[in-house]
Structure formats: C-alpha cells, structure tokens
Amino acid sequence: MGTTPVQYMMDARITLAKKLLATSSLSVKQIGLQCGFSNPSYFISIFRRIEEMTPNQFRLAYRFE
C-alpha cells in the first residue's frame, strides 16, 4: 500500500476529523477525542502538520452546515 500502519491510522483519524469539522458543531477538543487523540494540543499539531492549517481554520474554510 506504500504506507506504514501508523501513517494509515493517522490518515484515517485526520480524515474523520475533517468530516466532523465540516459537518458537526462539536468542539475541536471533542473531535480530537472522538478521533483517538487524548491530547487536544497533539491533535491540533498533527492536524496542522498534515493539512497545513489548524482545525479551526479548516472548519471556517470547509463548513457545510
């Protein structure tokens, strides 16, 4: 598949987070917890590294509700 199991899981978590950010009113902290991140700061850091924007910036740019 060309990716490590850890990277595959991280990609799956971030994909779910993006869906929740765009379609729900849950807080960033709640979304991070639902996606398997026990530390909100770590979730925000990983999200920013992968998406090149914070979860709040993503929510503002891609909000569907």
CHARMM-style PDB file with segment names, atoms N, HN, CA, C and O in Angstrom:
ATOM      1  N   MET     1       0.812  -1.198   0.000  1.00  0.00      PROA
ATOM      2  CA  MET     1       0.000   0.000   0.000  1.00  0.00      PROA
ATOM      3  C   MET     1       0.853   1.259   0.000  1.00  0.00      PROA
ATOM      4  O   MET     1       0.343   2.345  -0.275  1.00  0.00      PROA
ATOM      5  N   GLY     2       2.125   1.138   0.298  1.00  0.00      PROA
ATOM      6  HN  GLY     2       2.540   0.255   0.522  1.00  0.00      PROA
ATOM      7  CA  GLY     2       3.010   2.282   0.240  1.00  0.00      PROA
ATOM      8  C   GLY     2       2.982   3.178   1.460  1.00  0.00      PROA
ATOM      9  O   GLY     2       3.475   4.305   1.414  1.00  0.00      PROA
ATOM     10  N   THR     3       2.414   2.696   2.546  1.00  0.00      PROA
ATOM     11  HN  THR     3       2.012   1.781   2.584  1.00  0.00      PROA
ATOM     12  CA  THR     3       2.358   3.483   3.770  1.00  0.00      PROA
ATOM     13  C   THR     3       2.499   2.556   4.977  1.00  0.00      PROA
ATOM     14  O   THR     3       2.182   1.369   4.904  1.00  0.00      PROA
ATOM     15  N   THR     4       2.970   3.106   6.066  1.00  0.00      PROA
ATOM     16  HN  THR     4       3.228   4.071   6.126  1.00  0.00      PROA
ATOM     17  CA  THR     4       3.121   2.297   7.269  1.00  0.00      PROA
ATOM     18  C   THR     4       1.767   2.180   7.974  1.00  0.00      PROA
ATOM     19  O   THR     4       0.882   3.006   7.747  1.00  0.00      PROA
ATOM     20  N   PRO     5       1.597   1.173   8.818  1.00  0.00      PROA
ATOM     21  CA  PRO     5       0.340   1.061   9.574  1.00  0.00      PROA
ATOM     22  C   PRO     5       0.054   2.302  10.431  1.00  0.00      PROA
ATOM     23  O   PRO     5      -1.098   2.721  10.549  1.00  0.00      PROA
ATOM     24  N   VAL     6       1.087   2.882  11.020  1.00  0.00      PROA
ATOM     25  HN  VAL     6       2.022   2.542  10.924  1.00  0.00      PROA
ATOM     26  CA  VAL     6       0.900   4.079  11.835  1.00  0.00      PROA
ATOM     27  C   VAL     6       0.413   5.243  10.975  1.00  0.00      PROA
ATOM     28  O   VAL     6      -0.497   5.971  11.373  1.00  0.00      PROA
ATOM     29  N   GLN     7       1.010   5.419   9.808  1.00  0.00      PROA
ATOM     30  HN  GLN     7       1.749   4.828   9.485  1.00  0.00      PROA
ATOM     31  CA  GLN     7       0.590   6.502   8.912  1.00  0.00      PROA
ATOM     32  C   GLN     7      -0.829   6.266   8.397  1.00  0.00      PROA
ATOM     33  O   GLN     7      -1.609   7.209   8.268  1.00  0.00      PROA
ATOM     34  N   TYR     8      -1.162   5.022   8.105  1.00  0.00      PROA
ATOM     35  HN  TYR     8      -0.529   4.255   8.210  1.00  0.00      PROA
ATOM     36  CA  TYR     8      -2.518   4.686   7.652  1.00  0.00      PROA
ATOM     37  C   TYR     8      -3.546   5.079   8.719  1.00  0.00      PROA
ATOM     38  O   TYR     8      -4.571   5.683   8.403  1.00  0.00      PROA
ATOM     39  N   MET     9      -3.270   4.735   9.984  1.00  0.00      PROA
ATOM     40  HN  MET     9      -2.438   4.244  10.241  1.00  0.00      PROA
ATOM     41  CA  MET     9      -4.185   5.068  11.072  1.00  0.00      PROA
ATOM     42  C   MET     9      -4.284   6.587  11.263  1.00  0.00      PROA
ATOM     43  O   MET     9      -5.376   7.111  11.486  1.00  0.00      PROA
ATOM     44  N   MET    10      -3.165   7.286  11.179  1.00  0.00      PROA
ATOM     45  HN  MET    10      -2.279   6.860  10.999  1.00  0.00      PROA
ATOM     46  CA  MET    10      -3.183   8.738  11.336  1.00  0.00      PROA
ATOM     47  C   MET    10      -3.999   9.383  10.212  1.00  0.00      PROA
ATOM     48  O   MET    10      -4.780  10.302  10.459  1.00  0.00      PROA
ATOM     49  N   ASP    11      -3.820   8.907   8.995  1.00  0.00      PROA
ATOM     50  HN  ASP    11      -3.186   8.160   8.794  1.00  0.00      PROA
ATOM     51  CA  ASP    11      -4.597   9.426   7.867  1.00  0.00      PROA
ATOM     52  C   ASP    11      -6.086   9.183   8.077  1.00  0.00      PROA
ATOM     53  O   ASP    11      -6.902  10.061   7.794  1.00  0.00      PROA
ATOM     54  N   ALA    12      -6.448   8.000   8.571  1.00  0.00      PROA
ATOM     55  HN  ALA    12      -5.786   7.287   8.801  1.00  0.00      PROA
ATOM     56  CA  ALA    12      -7.854   7.684   8.832  1.00  0.00      PROA
ATOM     57  C   ALA    12      -8.423   8.597   9.914  1.00  0.00      PROA
ATOM     58  O   ALA    12      -9.555   9.065   9.798  1.00  0.00      PROA
ATOM     59  N   ARG    13      -7.649   8.852  10.956  1.00  0.00      PROA
ATOM     60  HN  ARG    13      -6.729   8.472  11.050  1.00  0.00      PROA
ATOM     61  CA  ARG    13      -8.101   9.732  12.034  1.00  0.00      PROA
ATOM     62  C   ARG    13      -8.305  11.161  11.535  1.00  0.00      PROA
ATOM     63  O   ARG    13      -9.296  11.807  11.875  1.00  0.00      PROA
ATOM     64  N   ILE    14      -7.368  11.650  10.732  1.00  0.00      PROA
ATOM     65  HN  ILE    14      -6.563  11.125  10.456  1.00  0.00      PROA
ATOM     66  CA  ILE    14      -7.478  13.014  10.217  1.00  0.00      PROA
ATOM     67  C   ILE    14      -8.635  13.123   9.224  1.00  0.00      PROA
ATOM     68  O   ILE    14      -9.322  14.144   9.192  1.00  0.00      PROA
ATOM     69  N   THR    15      -8.855  12.106   8.431  1.00  0.00      PROA
ATOM     70  HN  THR    15      -8.296  11.277   8.457  1.00  0.00      PROA
ATOM     71  CA  THR    15      -9.993  12.103   7.502  1.00  0.00      PROA
ATOM     72  C   THR    15     -11.310  12.197   8.261  1.00  0.00      PROA
ATOM     73  O   THR    15     -12.196  12.959   7.875  1.00  0.00      PROA
ATOM     74  N   LEU    16     -11.443  11.431   9.333  1.00  0.00      PROA
ATOM     75  HN  LEU    16     -10.723  10.812   9.646  1.00  0.00      PROA
ATOM     76  CA  LEU    16     -12.646  11.504  10.169  1.00  0.00      PROA
ATOM     77  C   LEU    16     -12.757  12.884  10.809  1.00  0.00      PROA
ATOM     78  O   LEU    16     -13.847  13.454  10.856  1.00  0.00      PROA
ATOM     79  N   ALA    17     -11.661  13.421  11.297  1.00  0.00      PROA
ATOM     80  HN  ALA    17     -10.775  12.958  11.259  1.00  0.00      PROA
ATOM     81  CA  ALA    17     -11.676  14.746  11.910  1.00  0.00      PROA
ATOM     82  C   ALA    17     -12.147  15.803  10.907  1.00  0.00      PROA
ATOM     83  O   ALA    17     -12.938  16.678  11.261  1.00  0.00      PROA
ATOM     84  N   LYS    18     -11.680  15.733   9.685  1.00  0.00      PROA
ATOM     85  HN  LYS    18     -11.037  15.022   9.397  1.00  0.00      PROA
ATOM     86  CA  LYS    18     -12.088  16.691   8.655  1.00  0.00      PROA
ATOM     87  C   LYS    18     -13.586  16.601   8.407  1.00  0.00      PROA
ATOM     88  O   LYS    18     -14.256  17.624   8.265  1.00  0.00      PROA
ATOM     89  N   LYS    19     -14.111  15.391   8.353  1.00  0.00      PROA
ATOM     90  HN  LYS    19     -13.567  14.560   8.469  1.00  0.00      PROA
ATOM     91  CA  LYS    19     -15.553  15.204   8.153  1.00  0.00      PROA
ATOM     92  C   LYS    19     -16.334  15.815   9.310  1.00  0.00      PROA
ATOM     93  O   LYS    19     -17.323  16.515   9.095  1.00  0.00      PROA
ATOM     94  N   LEU    20     -15.890  15.551  10.534  1.00  0.00      PROA
ATOM     95  HN  LEU    20     -15.087  14.982  10.709  1.00  0.00      PROA
ATOM     96  CA  LEU    20     -16.585  16.089  11.706  1.00  0.00      PROA
ATOM     97  C   LEU    20     -16.465  17.610  11.788  1.00  0.00      PROA
ATOM     98  O   LEU    20     -17.425  18.284  12.161  1.00  0.00      PROA
ATOM     99  N   LEU    21     -15.319  18.146  11.452  1.00  0.00      PROA
ATOM    100  HN  LEU    21     -14.539  17.598  11.149  1.00  0.00      PROA
ATOM    101  CA  LEU    21     -15.144  19.602  11.466  1.00  0.00      PROA
ATOM    102  C   LEU    21     -16.078  20.279  10.473  1.00  0.00      PROA
ATOM    103  O   LEU    21     -16.609  21.355  10.747  1.00  0.00      PROA
ATOM    104  N   ALA    22     -16.273  19.660   9.340  1.00  0.00      PROA
ATOM    105  HN  ALA    22     -15.841  18.786   9.118  1.00  0.00      PROA
ATOM    106  CA  ALA    22     -17.085  20.261   8.283  1.00  0.00      PROA
ATOM    107  C   ALA    22     -18.584  20.071   8.504  1.00  0.00      PROA
ATOM    108  O   ALA    22     -19.384  20.855   7.994  1.00  0.00      PROA
ATOM    109  N   THR    23     -18.976  19.043   9.257  1.00  0.00      PROA
ATOM    110  HN  THR    23     -18.326  18.405   9.672  1.00  0.00      PROA
ATOM    111  CA  THR    23     -20.399  18.715   9.322  1.00  0.00      PROA
ATOM    112  C   THR    23     -21.012  18.731  10.715  1.00  0.00      PROA
ATOM    113  O   THR    23     -22.216  18.514  10.847  1.00  0.00      PROA
ATOM    114  N   SER    24     -20.233  18.977  11.747  1.00  0.00      PROA
ATOM    115  HN  SER    24     -19.255  19.153  11.639  1.00  0.00      PROA
ATOM    116  CA  SER    24     -20.799  18.954  13.097  1.00  0.00      PROA
ATOM    117  C   SER    24     -20.482  20.235  13.838  1.00  0.00      PROA
ATOM    118  O   SER    24     -19.671  21.047  13.392  1.00  0.00      PROA
ATOM    119  N   SER    25     -21.130  20.402  14.968  1.00  0.00      PROA
ATOM    120  HN  SER    25     -21.789  19.742  15.330  1.00  0.00      PROA
ATOM    121  CA  SER    25     -20.855  21.559  15.813  1.00  0.00      PROA
ATOM    122  C   SER    25     -20.051  21.166  17.044  1.00  0.00      PROA
ATOM    123  O   SER    25     -19.947  21.946  17.991  1.00  0.00      PROA
ATOM    124  N   LEU    26     -19.483  19.970  17.041  1.00  0.00      PROA
ATOM    125  HN  LEU    26     -19.567  19.336  16.272  1.00  0.00      PROA
ATOM    126  CA  LEU    26     -18.633  19.532  18.145  1.00  0.00      PROA
ATOM    127  C   LEU    26     -17.411  20.434  18.252  1.00  0.00      PROA
ATOM    128  O   LEU    26     -16.944  20.984  17.255  1.00  0.00      PROA
ATOM    129  N   SER    27     -16.902  20.582  19.458  1.00  0.00      PROA
ATOM    130  HN  SER    27     -17.282  20.135  20.269  1.00  0.00      PROA
ATOM    131  CA  SER    27     -15.692  21.378  19.646  1.00  0.00      PROA
ATOM    132  C   SER    27     -14.487  20.632  19.069  1.00  0.00      PROA
ATOM    133  O   SER    27     -14.542  19.426  18.830  1.00  0.00      PROA
ATOM    134  N   VAL    28     -13.421  21.361  18.855  1.00  0.00      PROA
ATOM    135  HN  VAL    28     -13.377  22.341  19.048  1.00  0.00      PROA
ATOM    136  CA  VAL    28     -12.180  20.758  18.358  1.00  0.00      PROA
ATOM    137  C   VAL    28     -11.688  19.706  19.348  1.00  0.00      PROA
ATOM    138  O   VAL    28     -11.219  18.640  18.948  1.00  0.00      PROA
ATOM    139  N   LYS    29     -11.797  20.007  20.634  1.00  0.00      PROA
ATOM    140  HN  LYS    29     -12.178  20.873  20.959  1.00  0.00      PROA
ATOM    141  CA  LYS    29     -11.388  19.045  21.663  1.00  0.00      PROA
ATOM    142  C   LYS    29     -12.209  17.760  21.562  1.00  0.00      PROA
ATOM    143  O   LYS    29     -11.648  16.665  21.613  1.00  0.00      PROA
ATOM    144  N   GLN    30     -13.539  17.880  21.419  1.00  0.00      PROA
ATOM    145  HN  GLN    30     -13.995  18.769  21.378  1.00  0.00      PROA
ATOM    146  CA  GLN    30     -14.400  16.705  21.308  1.00  0.00      PROA
ATOM    147  C   GLN    30     -14.083  15.900  20.047  1.00  0.00      PROA
ATOM    148  O   GLN    30     -14.073  14.669  20.078  1.00  0.00      PROA
ATOM    149  N   ILE    31     -13.830  16.584  18.961  1.00  0.00      PROA
ATOM    150  HN  ILE    31     -13.838  17.584  18.935  1.00  0.00      PROA
ATOM    151  CA  ILE    31     -13.497  15.895  17.714  1.00  0.00      PROA
ATOM    152  C   ILE    31     -12.182  15.156  17.861  1.00  0.00      PROA
ATOM    153  O   ILE    31     -12.066  14.006  17.438  1.00  0.00      PROA
ATOM    154  N   GLY    32     -11.192  15.798  18.452  1.00  0.00      PROA
ATOM    155  HN  GLY    32     -11.286  16.733  18.796  1.00  0.00      PROA
ATOM    156  CA  GLY    32      -9.919  15.133  18.684  1.00  0.00      PROA
ATOM    157  C   GLY    32     -10.093  13.864  19.493  1.00  0.00      PROA
ATOM    158  O   GLY    32      -9.522  12.826  19.158  1.00  0.00      PROA
ATOM    159  N   LEU    33     -10.882  13.942  20.561  1.00  0.00      PROA
ATOM    160  HN  LEU    33     -11.345  14.785  20.833  1.00  0.00      PROA
ATOM    161  CA  LEU    33     -11.131  12.759  21.398  1.00  0.00      PROA
ATOM    162  C   LEU    33     -11.847  11.658  20.612  1.00  0.00      PROA
ATOM    163  O   LEU    33     -11.490  10.485  20.722  1.00  0.00      PROA
ATOM    164  N   GLN    34     -12.847  12.029  19.827  1.00  0.00      PROA
ATOM    165  HN  GLN    34     -13.137  12.981  19.737  1.00  0.00      PROA
ATOM    166  CA  GLN    34     -13.569  11.036  19.026  1.00  0.00      PROA
ATOM    167  C   GLN    34     -12.685  10.375  17.982  1.00  0.00      PROA
ATOM    168  O   GLN    34     -12.938   9.244  17.568  1.00  0.00      PROA
ATOM    169  N   CYS    35     -11.657  11.077  17.563  1.00  0.00      PROA
ATOM    170  HN  CYS    35     -11.451  11.996  17.900  1.00  0.00      PROA
ATOM    171  CA  CYS    35     -10.760  10.533  16.535  1.00  0.00      PROA
ATOM    172  C   CYS    35      -9.550   9.813  17.133  1.00  0.00      PROA
ATOM    173  O   CYS    35      -8.652   9.399  16.399  1.00  0.00      PROA
ATOM    174  N   GLY    36      -9.521   9.663  18.452  1.00  0.00      PROA
ATOM    175  HN  GLY    36     -10.250  10.000  19.048  1.00  0.00      PROA
ATOM    176  CA  GLY    36      -8.464   8.882  19.080  1.00  0.00      PROA
ATOM    177  C   GLY    36      -7.284   9.655  19.612  1.00  0.00      PROA
ATOM    178  O   GLY    36      -6.254   9.063  19.935  1.00  0.00      PROA
ATOM    179  N   PHE    37      -7.409  10.973  19.711  1.00  0.00      PROA
ATOM    180  HN  PHE    37      -8.246  11.454  19.449  1.00  0.00      PROA
ATOM    181  CA  PHE    37      -6.339  11.802  20.256  1.00  0.00      PROA
ATOM    182  C   PHE    37      -6.698  12.170  21.694  1.00  0.00      PROA
ATOM    183  O   PHE    37      -7.701  12.846  21.925  1.00  0.00      PROA
ATOM    184  N   SER    38      -5.905  11.742  22.647  1.00  0.00      PROA
ATOM    185  HN  SER    38      -5.091  11.194  22.460  1.00  0.00      PROA
ATOM    186  CA  SER    38      -6.213  12.035  24.049  1.00  0.00      PROA
ATOM    187  C   SER    38      -5.775  13.434  24.466  1.00  0.00      PROA
ATOM    188  O   SER    38      -6.212  13.936  25.502  1.00  0.00      PROA
ATOM    189  N   ASN    39      -4.917  14.068  23.672  1.00  0.00      PROA
ATOM    190  HN  ASN    39      -4.562  13.660  22.831  1.00  0.00      PROA
ATOM    191  CA  ASN    39      -4.394  15.390  23.984  1.00  0.00      PROA
ATOM    192  C   ASN    39      -4.801  16.363  22.871  1.00  0.00      PROA
ATOM    193  O   ASN    39      -4.364  16.200  21.732  1.00  0.00      PROA
ATOM    194  N   PRO    40      -5.628  17.371  23.177  1.00  0.00      PROA
ATOM    195  CA  PRO    40      -6.056  18.320  22.141  1.00  0.00      PROA
ATOM    196  C   PRO    40      -4.904  19.040  21.448  1.00  0.00      PROA
ATOM    197  O   PRO    40      -4.969  19.292  20.245  1.00  0.00      PROA
ATOM    198  N   SER    41      -3.851  19.375  22.192  1.00  0.00      PROA
ATOM    199  HN  SER    41      -3.798  19.170  23.170  1.00  0.00      PROA
ATOM    200  CA  SER    41      -2.707  20.062  21.581  1.00  0.00      PROA
ATOM    201  C   SER    41      -2.014  19.183  20.552  1.00  0.00      PROA
ATOM    202  O   SER    41      -1.588  19.659  19.500  1.00  0.00      PROA
ATOM    203  N   TYR    42      -1.905  17.904  20.863  1.00  0.00      PROA
ATOM    204  HN  TYR    42      -2.251  17.517  21.717  1.00  0.00      PROA
ATOM    205  CA  TYR    42      -1.292  16.962  19.923  1.00  0.00      PROA
ATOM    206  C   TYR    42      -2.156  16.825  18.672  1.00  0.00      PROA
ATOM    207  O   TYR    42      -1.640  16.791  17.555  1.00  0.00      PROA
ATOM    208  N   PHE    43      -3.471  16.747  18.864  1.00  0.00      PROA
ATOM    209  HN  PHE    43      -3.890  16.774  19.772  1.00  0.00      PROA
ATOM    210  CA  PHE    43      -4.390  16.669  17.723  1.00  0.00      PROA
ATOM    211  C   PHE    43      -4.213  17.881  16.818  1.00  0.00      PROA
ATOM    212  O   PHE    43      -4.087  17.736  15.602  1.00  0.00      PROA
ATOM    213  N   ILE    44      -4.203  19.075  17.404  1.00  0.00      PROA
ATOM    214  HN  ILE    44      -4.305  19.192  18.392  1.00  0.00      PROA
ATOM    215  CA  ILE    44      -4.054  20.295  16.619  1.00  0.00      PROA
ATOM    216  C   ILE    44      -2.709  20.319  15.896  1.00  0.00      PROA
ATOM    217  O   ILE    44      -2.634  20.726  14.736  1.00  0.00      PROA
ATOM    218  N   SER    45      -1.662  19.889  16.567  1.00  0.00      PROA
ATOM    219  HN  SER    45      -1.722  19.558  17.509  1.00  0.00      PROA
ATOM    220  CA  SER    45      -0.326  19.858  15.976  1.00  0.00      PROA
ATOM    221  C   SER    45      -0.258  18.909  14.781  1.00  0.00      PROA
ATOM    222  O   SER    45       0.259  19.267  13.723  1.00  0.00      PROA
ATOM    223  N   ILE    46      -0.778  17.714  14.955  1.00  0.00      PROA
ATOM    224  HN  ILE    46      -1.199  17.423  15.814  1.00  0.00      PROA
ATOM    225  CA  ILE    46      -0.775  16.729  13.860  1.00  0.00      PROA
ATOM    226  C   ILE    46      -1.654  17.205  12.712  1.00  0.00      PROA
ATOM    227  O   ILE    46      -1.266  17.105  11.548  1.00  0.00      PROA
ATOM    228  N   PHE    47      -2.835  17.720  13.034  1.00  0.00      PROA
ATOM    229  HN  PHE    47      -3.151  17.800  13.979  1.00  0.00      PROA
ATOM    230  CA  PHE    47      -3.742  18.216  12.001  1.00  0.00      PROA
ATOM    231  C   PHE    47      -3.062  19.309  11.184  1.00  0.00      PROA
ATOM    232  O   PHE    47      -3.117  19.298   9.954  1.00  0.00      PROA
ATOM    233  N   ARG    48      -2.421  20.252  11.875  1.00  0.00      PROA
ATOM    234  HN  ARG    48      -2.376  20.261  12.874  1.00  0.00      PROA
ATOM    235  CA  ARG    48      -1.740  21.355  11.189  1.00  0.00      PROA
ATOM    236  C   ARG    48      -0.600  20.857  10.301  1.00  0.00      PROA
ATOM    237  O   ARG    48      -0.408  21.355   9.191  1.00  0.00      PROA
ATOM    238  N   ARG    49       0.150  19.876  10.792  1.00  0.00      PROA
ATOM    239  HN  ARG    49      -0.006  19.471  11.693  1.00  0.00      PROA
ATOM    240  CA  ARG    49       1.267  19.332  10.004  1.00  0.00      PROA
ATOM    241  C   ARG    49       0.757  18.676   8.721  1.00  0.00      PROA
ATOM    242  O   ARG    49       1.370  18.829   7.665  1.00  0.00      PROA
ATOM    243  N   ILE    50      -0.351  17.954   8.801  1.00  0.00      PROA
ATOM    244  HN  ILE    50      -0.849  17.830   9.659  1.00  0.00      PROA
ATOM    245  CA  ILE    50      -0.872  17.224   7.645  1.00  0.00      PROA
ATOM    246  C   ILE    50      -1.649  18.134   6.696  1.00  0.00      PROA
ATOM    247  O   ILE    50      -1.469  18.065   5.481  1.00  0.00      PROA
ATOM    248  N   GLU    51      -2.508  18.981   7.248  1.00  0.00      PROA
ATOM    249  HN  GLU    51      -2.654  19.036   8.236  1.00  0.00      PROA
ATOM    250  CA  GLU    51      -3.408  19.805   6.424  1.00  0.00      PROA
ATOM    251  C   GLU    51      -2.894  21.220   6.153  1.00  0.00      PROA
ATOM    252  O   GLU    51      -3.461  21.943   5.334  1.00  0.00      PROA
ATOM    253  N   GLU    52      -1.820  21.613   6.840  1.00  0.00      PROA
ATOM    254  HN  GLU    52      -1.359  21.026   7.505  1.00  0.00      PROA
ATOM    255  CA  GLU    52      -1.238  22.946   6.706  1.00  0.00      PROA
ATOM    256  C   GLU    52      -2.197  24.057   7.120  1.00  0.00      PROA
ATOM    257  O   GLU    52      -2.123  25.176   6.613  1.00  0.00      PROA
ATOM    258  N   MET    53      -3.088  23.737   8.038  1.00  0.00      PROA
ATOM    259  HN  MET    53      -3.149  22.828   8.449  1.00  0.00      PROA
ATOM    260  CA  MET    53      -3.976  24.709   8.673  1.00  0.00      PROA
ATOM    261  C   MET    53      -4.492  24.090   9.964  1.00  0.00      PROA
ATOM    262  O   MET    53      -4.499  22.868  10.116  1.00  0.00      PROA
ATOM    263  N   THR    54      -4.919  24.930  10.883  1.00  0.00      PROA
ATOM    264  HN  THR    54      -4.914  25.922  10.759  1.00  0.00      PROA
ATOM    265  CA  THR    54      -5.442  24.412  12.136  1.00  0.00      PROA
ATOM    266  C   THR    54      -6.843  23.840  11.921  1.00  0.00      PROA
ATOM    267  O   THR    54      -7.472  24.118  10.899  1.00  0.00      PROA
ATOM    268  N   PRO    55      -7.335  23.049  12.864  1.00  0.00      PROA
ATOM    269  CA  PRO    55      -8.705  22.555  12.737  1.00  0.00      PROA
ATOM    270  C   PRO    55      -9.733  23.690  12.627  1.00  0.00      PROA
ATOM    271  O   PRO    55     -10.688  23.585  11.857  1.00  0.00      PROA
ATOM    272  N   ASN    56      -9.544  24.766  13.390  1.00  0.00      PROA
ATOM    273  HN  ASN    56      -8.769  24.851  14.016  1.00  0.00      PROA
ATOM    274  CA  ASN    56     -10.482  25.896  13.291  1.00  0.00      PROA
ATOM    275  C   ASN    56     -10.426  26.563  11.921  1.00  0.00      PROA
ATOM    276  O   ASN    56     -11.464  26.940  11.378  1.00  0.00      PROA
ATOM    277  N   GLN    57      -9.250  26.710  11.364  1.00  0.00      PROA
ATOM    278  HN  GLN    57      -8.406  26.404  11.805  1.00  0.00      PROA
ATOM    279  CA  GLN    57      -9.133  27.274  10.017  1.00  0.00      PROA
ATOM    280  C   GLN    57      -9.814  26.360   9.002  1.00  0.00      PROA
ATOM    281  O   GLN    57     -10.491  26.836   8.092  1.00  0.00      PROA
ATOM    282  N   PHE    58      -9.636  25.059   9.157  1.00  0.00      PROA
ATOM    283  HN  PHE    58      -9.086  24.673   9.897  1.00  0.00      PROA
ATOM    284  CA  PHE    58     -10.293  24.105   8.263  1.00  0.00      PROA
ATOM    285  C   PHE    58     -11.804  24.239   8.382  1.00  0.00      PROA
ATOM    286  O   PHE    58     -12.506  24.279   7.371  1.00  0.00      PROA
ATOM    287  N   ARG    59     -12.307  24.308   9.604  1.00  0.00      PROA
ATOM    288  HN  ARG    59     -11.737  24.275  10.425  1.00  0.00      PROA
ATOM    289  CA  ARG    59     -13.750  24.413   9.824  1.00  0.00      PROA
ATOM    290  C   ARG    59     -14.307  25.664   9.143  1.00  0.00      PROA
ATOM    291  O   ARG    59     -15.349  25.596   8.492  1.00  0.00      PROA
ATOM    292  N   LEU    60     -13.637  26.787   9.283  1.00  0.00      PROA
ATOM    293  HN  LEU    60     -12.790  26.842   9.812  1.00  0.00      PROA
ATOM    294  CA  LEU    60     -14.107  28.018   8.643  1.00  0.00      PROA
ATOM    295  C   LEU    60     -14.090  27.920   7.113  1.00  0.00      PROA
ATOM    296  O   LEU    60     -14.979  28.449   6.446  1.00  0.00      PROA
ATOM    297  N   ALA    61     -13.094  27.254   6.571  1.00  0.00      PROA
ATOM    298  HN  ALA    61     -12.372  26.824   7.113  1.00  0.00      PROA
ATOM    299  CA  ALA    61     -12.960  27.149   5.118  1.00  0.00      PROA
ATOM    300  C   ALA    61     -13.904  26.124   4.491  1.00  0.00      PROA
ATOM    301  O   ALA    61     -14.327  26.296   3.347  1.00  0.00      PROA
ATOM    302  N   TYR    62     -14.238  25.064   5.222  1.00  0.00      PROA
ATOM    303  HN  TYR    62     -13.895  24.924   6.151  1.00  0.00      PROA
ATOM    304  CA  TYR    62     -14.970  23.950   4.630  1.00  0.00      PROA
ATOM    305  C   TYR    62     -16.282  23.618   5.325  1.00  0.00      PROA
ATOM    306  O   TYR    62     -16.772  22.497   5.192  1.00  0.00      PROA
ATOM    307  N   ARG    63     -16.850  24.531   6.041  1.00  0.00      PROA
ATOM    308  HN  ARG    63     -16.453  25.442   6.149  1.00  0.00      PROA
ATOM    309  CA  ARG    63     -18.093  24.309   6.785  1.00  0.00      PROA
ATOM    310  C   ARG    63     -19.248  24.022   5.840  1.00  0.00      PROA
ATOM    311  O   ARG    63     -19.476  24.783   4.899  1.00  0.00      PROA
ATOM    312  N   PHE    64     -19.993  22.921   6.077  1.00  0.00      PROA
ATOM    313  HN  PHE    64     -19.808  22.303   6.842  1.00  0.00      PROA
ATOM    314  CA  PHE    64     -21.104  22.533   5.219  1.00  0.00      PROA
ATOM    315  C   PHE    64     -22.462  22.758   5.874  1.00  0.00      PROA
ATOM    316  O   PHE    64     -23.483  22.713   5.187  1.00  0.00      PROA
ATOM    317  N   GLU    65     -22.501  22.998   7.185  1.00  0.00      PROA
ATOM    318  HN  GLU    65     -21.671  23.034   7.742  1.00  0.00      PROA
ATOM    319  CA  GLU    65     -23.780  23.166   7.865  1.00  0.00      PROA
ATOM    320  C   GLU    65     -24.316  24.564   7.672  1.00  0.00      PROA
ATOM    321  OT1 GLU    65     -25.390  24.889   8.178  1.00  0.00      PROA
TER     322      GLU     65
END
